[in-house]
């Protein structure tokens, strides 16, 4: 299934990478892709929880940081982690309806 997914180093998950229109794939391939995606998608909340833990650690450090330059760096790191979480939720929600519709039809 590697031909249908590509690892995203920023999100640290595999994302769908389809080279042709969905309807051009056989039903068998569609079902395999959807099954694999549901496994990946199922891990997204765990990945988000990991990132939230990182944010909490950085927020704690920020609350006790007196160096302005380091505070700015921590803020930037927190912002990037929050952006990753946002993108992960988009992927999680974007395909939720598609996956359940295609698998059950």
DRENVEXNU-314775 format. One record per residue: x, y, z of N, C-alpha, C in turn; chain; residue number from 1. Coordinates in Angstrom, 2 decimals. Example, Ala and Ser with C-alpha at 12.3 -4.5 7.8 and 13.67 -1.06 7.14 Angstrom:
<nodes>
{{13.19 -5.69 7.80} {12.30 -4.50 7.80} {13.20 -3.30 7.80} 'A' 1}
{{12.85 -2.25 7.08} {13.67 -1.06 7.14} {12.90 0.03 7.87} 'A' 2}
</nodes>
This chain:
<nodes>
{{0.81 -1.20 0.00} {0.00 0.00 0.00} {0.86 1.26 0.00} 'A' 1}
{{2.17 1.09 0.07} {3.04 2.27 0.08} {2.84 3.14 -1.15} 'A' 2}
{{2.39 2.55 -2.24} {2.19 3.34 -3.45} {1.00 4.30 -3.32} 'A' 3}
{{0.16 4.10 -2.33} {-1.01 4.95 -2.14} {-0.89 5.92 -0.97} 'A' 4}
{{0.24 5.85 -0.26} {0.47 6.71 0.89} {1.90 7.23 0.87} 'A' 5}
{{2.07 8.42 1.43} {3.41 9.01 1.54} {3.57 9.54 2.97} 'A' 6}
{{4.73 9.32 3.53} {5.02 9.78 4.89} {5.20 11.29 4.88} 'A' 7}
{{4.49 11.95 5.80} {4.63 13.39 5.97} {5.50 13.62 7.21} 'A' 8}
{{6.73 14.09 7.04} {7.63 14.24 8.18} {7.17 15.29 9.19} 'A' 9}
{{6.43 16.28 8.74} {5.93 17.31 9.65} {4.84 16.74 10.56} 'A' 10}
{{3.90 16.01 9.97} {2.80 15.44 10.75} {3.18 14.10 11.38} 'A' 11}
{{4.20 13.47 10.83} {4.69 12.16 11.29} {3.65 11.06 11.14} 'A' 12}
{{2.92 11.13 10.03} {1.98 10.07 9.67} {2.02 9.90 8.14} 'A' 13}
{{1.50 8.78 7.68} {1.33 8.58 6.25} {0.03 9.24 5.81} 'A' 14}
{{0.08 9.91 4.67} {-1.10 10.55 4.10} {-1.41 9.94 2.74} 'A' 15}
{{-2.69 9.94 2.36} {-3.03 9.40 1.04} {-2.31 10.16 -0.07} 'A' 16}
{{-1.84 9.39 -1.03} {-1.18 9.96 -2.22} {-1.73 9.20 -3.42} 'A' 17}
{{-2.81 9.70 -3.94} {-3.47 9.03 -5.06} {-3.08 9.72 -6.35} 'A' 18}
{{-2.67 8.93 -7.31} {-2.17 9.47 -8.58} {-3.24 9.61 -9.65} 'A' 19}
{{-4.42 9.11 -9.34} {-5.51 9.24 -10.32} {-6.82 9.44 -9.59} 'A' 20}
{{-7.86 9.74 -10.31} {-9.19 9.96 -9.76} {-9.63 8.71 -9.00} 'A' 21}
{{-10.30 8.93 -7.86} {-10.72 7.83 -6.99} {-11.49 6.75 -7.75} 'A' 22}
{{-12.38 7.16 -8.62} {-13.22 6.20 -9.36} {-12.44 5.37 -10.37} 'A' 23}
{{-11.22 5.74 -10.65} {-10.39 4.98 -11.59} {-9.75 3.77 -10.91} 'A' 24}
{{-9.79 3.71 -9.58} {-9.27 2.55 -8.86} {-10.35 1.49 -8.77} 'A' 25}
{{-9.95 0.23 -8.80} {-10.91 -0.85 -8.64} {-11.51 -0.80 -7.24} 'A' 26}
{{-12.66 -1.40 -7.08} {-13.32 -1.44 -5.77} {-12.41 -2.13 -4.76} 'A' 27}
{{-11.73 -3.15 -5.18} {-10.81 -3.87 -4.30} {-9.69 -2.96 -3.79} 'A' 28}
{{-9.10 -2.20 -4.68} {-8.03 -1.26 -4.30} {-8.61 -0.16 -3.42} 'A' 29}
{{-9.77 0.37 -3.77} {-10.41 1.39 -2.94} {-10.60 0.89 -1.51} 'A' 30}
{{-11.09 -0.33 -1.38} {-11.31 -0.89 -0.04} {-10.00 -1.08 0.72} 'A' 31}
{{-8.96 -1.49 0.02} {-7.64 -1.64 0.68} {-7.11 -0.29 1.13} 'A' 32}
{{-7.24 0.72 0.27} {-6.78 2.07 0.62} {-7.56 2.58 1.83} 'A' 33}
{{-8.88 2.43 1.81} {-9.70 2.91 2.91} {-9.42 2.17 4.21} 'A' 34}
{{-9.17 0.89 4.12} {-8.84 0.11 5.32} {-7.52 0.59 5.91} 'A' 35}
{{-6.53 0.77 5.06} {-5.23 1.27 5.55} {-5.37 2.68 6.11} 'A' 36}
{{-6.16 3.52 5.42} {-6.33 4.89 5.90} {-7.02 4.91 7.26} 'A' 37}
{{-8.01 4.05 7.46} {-8.70 4.01 8.75} {-7.74 3.61 9.87} 'A' 38}
{{-6.79 2.73 9.59} {-5.78 2.37 10.59} {-4.91 3.58 10.92} 'A' 39}
{{-4.48 4.29 9.89} {-3.66 5.49 10.09} {-4.47 6.55 10.82} 'A' 40}
{{-5.68 6.79 10.33} {-6.57 7.80 10.91} {-6.85 7.51 12.37} 'A' 41}
{{-6.98 6.24 12.71} {-7.23 5.86 14.09} {-6.12 6.26 15.05} 'A' 42}
{{-4.91 6.43 14.52} {-3.77 6.83 15.34} {-3.61 8.33 15.48} 'A' 43}
{{-4.37 9.09 14.72} {-4.24 10.55 14.76} {-4.53 11.12 16.15} 'A' 44}
{{-5.58 10.70 16.85} {-5.80 11.26 18.19} {-4.63 10.99 19.15} 'A' 45}
{{-3.98 9.84 19.02} {-2.80 9.56 19.86} {-1.66 10.50 19.52} 'A' 46}
{{-1.47 10.76 18.23} {-0.43 11.69 17.79} {-0.72 13.09 18.32} 'A' 47}
{{-1.98 13.49 18.29} {-2.37 14.80 18.81} {-2.10 14.88 20.31} 'A' 48}
{{-2.40 13.82 21.03} {-2.15 13.80 22.48} {-0.66 13.96 22.78} 'A' 49}
{{0.19 13.32 21.97} {1.64 13.48 22.14} {2.04 14.95 21.96} 'A' 50}
{{1.51 15.57 20.93} {1.83 16.97 20.66} {1.31 17.89 21.76} 'A' 51}
{{0.12 17.58 22.27} {-0.42 18.38 23.38} {0.47 18.28 24.62} 'A' 52}
{{1.02 17.08 24.86} {1.96 16.91 25.98} {3.19 17.78 25.78} 'A' 53}
{{3.70 17.81 24.54} {4.86 18.66 24.23} {4.53 20.13 24.45} 'A' 54}
{{3.35 20.53 24.01} {2.93 21.93 24.21} {2.87 22.25 25.70} 'A' 55}
{{2.30 21.36 26.48} {2.19 21.60 27.92} {3.57 21.76 28.57} 'A' 56}
{{4.53 20.94 28.15} {5.89 21.06 28.69} {6.51 22.41 28.29} 'A' 57}
{{6.32 22.78 27.04} {6.89 24.05 26.58} {6.17 25.24 27.23} 'A' 58}
{{4.87 25.11 27.45} {4.11 26.17 28.11} {4.59 26.34 29.55} 'A' 59}
{{4.85 25.23 30.21} {5.38 25.27 31.57} {6.75 25.97 31.58} 'A' 60}
{{7.59 25.61 30.63} {8.91 26.24 30.54} {8.76 27.73 30.24} 'A' 61}
{{7.83 28.07 29.36} {7.60 29.47 29.01} {7.14 30.28 30.23} 'A' 62}
{{6.31 29.69 31.04} {5.80 30.37 32.24} {6.91 30.71 33.24} 'A' 63}
{{8.02 29.99 33.15} {9.12 30.20 34.09} {10.36 30.80 33.41} 'A' 64}
{{10.24 31.13 32.13} {11.39 31.65 31.37} {11.50 33.16 31.56} 'A' 65}
{{12.71 33.60 31.85} {12.96 35.03 32.03} {13.71 35.64 30.85} 'A' 66}
{{14.32 34.80 30.04} {15.07 35.27 28.88} {14.09 35.52 27.74} 'A' 67}
{{14.03 36.78 27.28} {13.07 37.16 26.25} {13.27 36.37 24.95} 'A' 68}
{{14.51 36.22 24.54} {14.81 35.52 23.30} {14.34 34.06 23.38} 'A' 69}
{{14.59 33.43 24.50} {14.16 32.04 24.69} {12.62 31.97 24.77} 'A' 70}
{{11.99 32.96 25.37} {10.52 33.01 25.42} {9.93 33.07 24.01} 'A' 71}
{{10.53 33.88 23.17} {10.07 33.99 21.78} {10.23 32.65 21.06} 'A' 72}
{{11.35 31.98 21.30} {11.59 30.68 20.68} {10.56 29.65 21.15} 'A' 73}
{{10.28 29.64 22.45} {9.28 28.70 22.98} {7.90 29.00 22.39} 'A' 74}
{{7.56 30.28 22.27} {6.28 30.65 21.66} {6.19 30.16 20.22} 'A' 75}
{{7.28 30.29 19.50} {7.30 29.83 18.11} {7.14 28.31 18.04} 'A' 76}
{{7.80 27.59 18.92} {7.69 26.13 18.95} {6.28 25.70 19.32} 'A' 77}
{{5.67 26.37 20.27} {4.29 26.07 20.66} {3.35 26.33 19.49} 'A' 78}
{{3.57 27.43 18.81} {2.74 27.77 17.66} {2.84 26.71 16.56} 'A' 79}
{{4.05 26.24 16.29} {4.23 25.21 15.26} {3.55 23.91 15.67} 'A' 80}
{{3.67 23.53 16.93} {3.00 22.31 17.40} {1.49 22.44 17.29} 'A' 81}
{{0.97 23.61 17.62} {-0.48 23.85 17.51} {-0.92 23.78 16.04} 'A' 82}
{{-0.09 24.27 15.15} {-0.39 24.21 13.73} {-0.43 22.76 13.24} 'A' 83}
{{0.48 21.95 13.72} {0.49 20.53 13.35} {-0.78 19.86 13.86} 'A' 84}
{{-1.16 20.16 15.10} {-2.40 19.60 15.66} {-3.58 19.99 14.79} 'A' 85}
{{-3.65 21.24 14.40} {-4.74 21.70 13.54} {-4.78 20.92 12.23} 'A' 86}
{{-3.63 20.74 11.60} {-3.58 19.99 10.34} {-4.00 18.53 10.54} 'A' 87}
{{-3.58 17.94 11.66} {-3.98 16.56 11.94} {-5.49 16.45 12.11} 'A' 88}
{{-6.10 17.40 12.82} {-7.55 17.37 12.98} {-8.25 17.54 11.64} 'A' 89}
{{-7.69 18.38 10.77} {-8.28 18.55 9.44} {-8.29 17.22 8.70} 'A' 90}
{{-7.16 16.52 8.71} {-7.09 15.22 8.04} {-8.04 14.23 8.68} 'A' 91}
{{-8.12 14.26 10.00} {-8.99 13.33 10.71} {-10.46 13.56 10.34} 'A' 92}
{{-10.87 14.81 10.32} {-12.28 15.14 10.05} {-12.62 15.13 8.57} 'A' 93}
{{-11.68 15.57 7.76} {-11.91 15.67 6.32} {-12.31 14.34 5.73} 'A' 94}
{{-11.68 13.29 6.13} {-11.90 11.99 5.52} {-12.86 11.12 6.32} 'A' 95}
{{-13.34 11.60 7.45} {-14.23 10.80 8.27} {-15.50 10.39 7.52} 'A' 96}
{{-16.16 11.35 6.91} {-17.39 11.05 6.19} {-17.12 10.27 4.91} 'A' 97}
{{-16.07 10.61 4.22} {-15.72 9.92 2.97} {-15.46 8.45 3.26} 'A' 98}
{{-14.65 8.19 4.27} {-14.28 6.81 4.57} {-15.49 5.98 4.96} 'A' 99}
{{-16.31 6.49 5.84} {-17.46 5.69 6.29} {-18.45 5.46 5.15} 'A' 100}
{{-18.62 6.45 4.28} {-19.52 6.30 3.14} {-19.00 5.27 2.16} 'A' 101}
{{-17.72 5.35 1.83} {-17.15 4.44 0.83} {-17.06 3.00 1.36} 'A' 102}
{{-16.70 2.82 2.61} {-16.54 1.48 3.15} {-17.90 0.79 3.24} 'A' 103}
{{-18.94 1.53 3.59} {-20.23 0.91 3.82} {-21.13 0.90 2.60} 'A' 104}
{{-20.67 1.43 1.49} {-21.54 1.42 0.30} {-21.27 0.24 -0.60} 'A' 105}
</nodes>
